[in-house]
Amino acid sequence: PFTDKSNTSGKYGAVSDILTDHIVSRLISAAVNNEFVAIISRSQLETVMKEQQLSASGLVNDASSVRLGQILGANEILAGSILQISVSPERTVSVQSEDETEVVLRTEEYTDDEGNTQEREIKGKVYFRYRKFTKTASVSISTSYSILDVETGKILLQETVEVKNPWSDTWARKISGDDRALSSSTKKLLEKPEPFPPSVNEMVLETLKNTGNEIVNKVSGYLLQ
């Protein structure tokens, strides 16, 4: 089981339950789910905890975790804590930029050395000025976890993982100038509507799942040793 020690007061939902459920789901579907490994669901865990009057917060104590594992008949137990949820709110910065190119400004007639009338192009540079906007937002989650030997209480694996989930997008708006100077990439930015990031809760949920995936990969590697 995982406990929430992020001091976010449930602002982003039941984050510990979300993380625990995702880890259990991934472990069940992973290759580690074989005849030698049995995964206990969170609902089973909560039933035993209630019967034994164990609080979720008490699971951060190794002795409590070992006791719970013994009750469940497990050889090893995975326990952890969400330590911190950091949210960088939506922020927009902009810079002024410019495209330039050489084009035909006009044509004019002239007389060549043989007295013939010819036409030639007069070229020059044109410019297109625009403002490029970049909008960013991010969420990072720090989580610690350990695998405990139920019989000895020894910590078999202990790690802290930090998963970052950055989001960014760009667009542009015209200031002034000649459209002929537009590059194809700038034109695409000008055609884009202003983008908006996912909601904070959506970003937290995605980061929790990515955290769970990283923990499952590490735990799977350990269990398959």
C-alpha positions in Angstrom: 0.0 0.0 0.0 1.0 3.6 -0.5 0.2 6.6 1.8 -0.1 10.2 0.9 2.4 12.4 2.8 2.4 15.3 0.2 0.4 17.6 2.5 -2.0 18.5 -0.4 -5.1 17.7 1.7 -6.8 15.7 -1.0 -6.6 18.6 -3.4 -5.9 16.2 -6.3 -8.1 13.4 -5.2 -7.3 10.1 -3.6 -3.8 10.0 -5.0 -2.5 7.1 -2.8 -5.4 4.9 -3.9 -4.9 5.9 -7.5 -1.2 5.0 -7.4 -1.8 1.7 -5.5 -4.6 0.6 -7.8 -2.4 1.4 -10.9 0.6 -0.5 -9.5 -1.6 -3.5 -8.6 -3.2 -3.5 -12.1 0.1 -3.3 -13.8 1.7 -6.0 -11.7 -1.3 -8.3 -12.3 -1.0 -7.9 -16.1 2.8 -8.1 -16.0 5.0 -11.2 -16.4 5.6 -11.3 -12.7 2.0 -12.6 -12.2 2.8 -16.3 -12.2 2.5 -19.3 -9.9 5.2 -17.9 -7.6 3.8 -14.4 -7.3 0.3 -13.5 -6.0 -0.8 -9.9 -5.9 -3.1 -8.8 -3.1 -5.6 -6.1 -4.2 -6.2 -2.9 -2.3 -9.7 -4.0 -1.3 -8.4 -7.2 0.3 -5.7 -5.1 2.0 -8.2 -2.6 3.4 -10.4 -5.5 4.7 -7.5 -7.0 6.7 -6.4 -3.5 7.9 -9.8 -2.8 9.2 -10.1 -6.2 11.0 -6.6 -5.7 12.5 -7.2 -2.0 13.3 -4.2 -0.9 11.3 -4.2 2.6 9.9 -2.8 3.4 6.5 -0.4 5.9 8.0 1.0 3.2 10.3 2.2 1.3 7.2 5.2 3.7 6.9 6.5 1.8 9.9 8.4 -1.3 8.9 7.2 -3.3 11.8 3.5 -2.5 11.0 4.1 -3.5 7.4 5.7 -6.8 8.4 2.8 -7.5 10.7 0.4 -6.9 7.9 2.4 -9.1 5.6 2.3 -11.9 8.1 -1.5 -11.6 8.5 -1.9 -11.8 4.7 0.4 -14.8 4.4 2.8 -12.8 2.2 6.6 -13.4 2.0 7.3 -9.8 0.9 5.3 -6.6 1.0 5.6 -3.5 -1.1 4.9 -0.2 0.8 5.6 3.4 0.1 4.6 7.0 0.4 3.9 9.9 -2.0 6.3 12.5 -0.6 5.6 15.6 -2.7 3.4 16.8 -5.5 4.8 19.9 -7.1 2.6 21.9 -9.6 4.0 24.6 -11.8 1.0 26.5 -12.9 0.3 27.7 -16.5 2.7 30.4 -17.6 3.1 32.2 -20.9 6.2 34.0 -22.3 6.6 35.7 -25.6 9.4 37.0 -27.9 9.3 39.2 -30.9 10.7 37.6 -34.0 11.1 38.3 -37.7 11.2 36.4 -41.0 12.9 37.7 -44.1 13.2 36.7 -47.7 14.3 38.2 -51.0 11.5 38.8 -53.6 10.9 40.6 -56.9 9.8 44.1 -56.0 9.2 45.2 -59.6 10.4 44.9 -63.2 12.0 47.6 -65.3 13.0 48.1 -68.9 16.5 48.9 -70.0 18.5 49.0 -73.3 21.3 46.6 -73.7 24.6 47.2 -75.4 23.2 46.3 -78.8 20.4 48.8 -78.4 17.7 46.2 -77.7 15.0 46.8 -75.1 15.2 44.3 -72.3 13.3 43.7 -69.0 14.9 42.9 -65.7 13.8 42.2 -62.2 14.5 44.4 -59.3 14.8 42.4 -56.1 14.9 43.3 -52.5 14.3 42.0 -49.0 10.9 42.0 -47.3 10.2 41.3 -43.6 7.4 39.8 -41.5 7.3 40.6 -37.8 5.4 38.5 -35.4 5.2 37.6 -31.7 5.9 34.0 -30.7 4.2 32.7 -27.5 5.2 29.7 -25.5 2.9 28.3 -22.8 4.2 25.9 -20.2 2.9 23.9 -17.2 4.3 21.0 -15.3 3.7 18.5 -12.5 6.3 16.4 -10.6 5.7 13.7 -8.0 8.3 12.3 -5.6 7.6 8.8 -4.2 9.5 6.5 -2.0 8.9 2.8 -1.7 10.4 -0.3 -0.3 10.0 -4.1 -0.4 10.2 -5.7 3.0 10.9 -9.3 3.9 7.9 -10.3 6.1 9.9 -13.0 8.0 12.9 -10.9 8.9 11.7 -7.3 8.5 14.7 -6.7 6.3 14.4 -4.0 3.6 15.1 -5.9 0.4 14.7 -2.9 -2.0 14.3 0.8 -1.2 14.2 3.7 -3.6 12.9 7.2 -4.2 11.6 8.1 -7.6 10.8 11.5 -9.0 8.6 11.7 -12.1 8.2 14.9 -14.0 5.4 15.7 -16.5 6.1 18.8 -18.4 3.7 20.3 -21.0 4.4 23.1 -23.5 3.1 24.5 -26.7 3.7 27.4 -29.0 1.8 29.7 -31.3 2.3 33.1 -33.0 0.5 36.3 -33.9 1.3 38.8 -36.6 2.7 42.3 -35.7 3.3 43.8 -39.1 5.1 43.2 -42.4 4.9 41.5 -45.8 3.3 38.0 -45.8 5.7 37.0 -48.6 8.4 36.8 -46.1 6.6 34.1 -44.1 8.4 30.8 -43.6 6.2 27.6 -43.7 6.9 26.9 -40.0 5.9 30.5 -38.9 2.7 30.2 -41.0 1.8 27.0 -39.1 2.3 28.8 -35.8 0.1 31.7 -37.0 -2.7 29.4 -38.0 -2.7 27.7 -34.6 -5.3 28.7 -32.0 -4.0 29.5 -28.5 -3.4 26.1 -26.8 -4.3 25.2 -23.3 -2.8 22.5 -21.1 -4.7 19.7 -19.5 -6.2 20.5 -16.1 -3.9 20.2 -13.1 -5.9 17.1 -11.9 -5.4 15.5 -15.3 -1.7 16.2 -15.2 -1.4 14.8 -11.7 -3.3 11.7 -12.7 -1.0 11.1 -15.7 2.1 11.7 -13.5 0.8 9.2 -10.9 0.4 6.6 -13.6 3.9 7.3 -14.9 5.2 7.0 -11.4 3.4 3.6 -11.0 4.8 2.4 -14.3 8.4 3.3 -13.2 7.9 1.5 -9.8 6.4 -1.6 -11.5 9.3 -1.8 -13.9 11.8 -1.7 -11.0 9.8 -4.1 -8.8 9.3 -6.5 -11.8 13.0 -6.6 -12.4 13.6 -7.4 -8.7 10.9 -10.1 -8.6 12.3 -11.8 -11.7 15.8 -12.0 -10.4 
